[in-house]
Amino acid sequence: MGVVTIKQLLESGIHFGHAAKKCHYKMKPYLFSSNDGVPIVRNRIHIIDLKKTLEAVEYSYKNLVQIVEDGGKVLFLGTKKQTQHIIKQEAERANQYYINQRWLGGTFTNFQTILTRINYLKELYKQEEDGVWKLLSKKEVATLKKQRDKLEKFLGGIKNMSQLPQAIYIVDVQKDTIAIAEARKLGIKIFGIVDSNCDPDSVDYIIPANNDAIKGVKLITSIIADAAIEGSGSNQTAPVEETTDESGEKPSESTPETVDVEKTQNNDQNVEKENVSTN
C-alpha cells in the first residue's frame, strides 16, 4: 500500500496552483495538461497533476527513509504563520529539528556562531532551574527572560541540534531561498513543496503541490514525518485532526470554489475545447 492516495491528495486541496500568469515555465511538466501538452487553466489558475504529485511523494518518502536509516537527521522548515504549528507538531512527533520562525542567515553556513547562541539559551534555562535567578533583581531577571524567550522563539526547534542535519524539508521554497542556498552550498539534501509559481530545480526532491492549502501542507508534512519515523525505527503515528474549510485554510490565489476537479483530473478527454484556457 502506498503512503498516500490520489483521493487524499484531492481532498486536501493541493491540486490548485497559482494564477496561470505566474506559472514558472519549469513547472509545466507537473501541471494537468491537454493531450497536446498545453497546461489546462480553470478560473485563471493552473491545476497540478496529482498523478505527478503522488509519484513525487512516494519517491521523496523512500529517499528520506533511507537518509534517516543511515543515521541522518531532518530539519523541518515552515515560516508561514498558518503552517507554523504544523511544522512544530510534526517535527516533534518525528523527533527531528524544526524552524517555524524567520530563517536566521548563517544557520547552516555559520553554524558555529548559531551553536554559541544555542548554548547560551541552554545556559539561561539551567540558571533558572538551579535557582540562580532568585539571587538577581527583578529587572535583571526580566532582561534574562526576554533574552531567553527571543532565543527560544528562533532557536527552540534546533536547540538539540549539535551538528548539521543531512536533509531539510521546506514548505515554501520561494520564500525560504536563503535556507536553500545554504543547504545547496553544504550538500544538504532538500525536500520541498513546490507550487506552480516556483522553480523545481531549487530542490533535490520536488513535491508539486499547493503550499498555501493548510490541509495539504498538513498531509505532506505528516508524510515526511512518517518517513523520518520509519527510518529511525520508531512506530509513532500521525495524530488525527479534524479540519474544516473554516479552520483557516488558505488556498492559492484565485482558487475556484465550484470547479469539478476530480472530473478535470480523471476525465480530461471529456473536457470541451472551448472550456480550456491556455496561457
Order of alpha helices (4+ residues) and beta strands (2+ residues): alpha-beta-beta-beta-alpha-beta-alpha-beta-alpha-alpha-beta-alpha-beta-beta-alpha-alpha
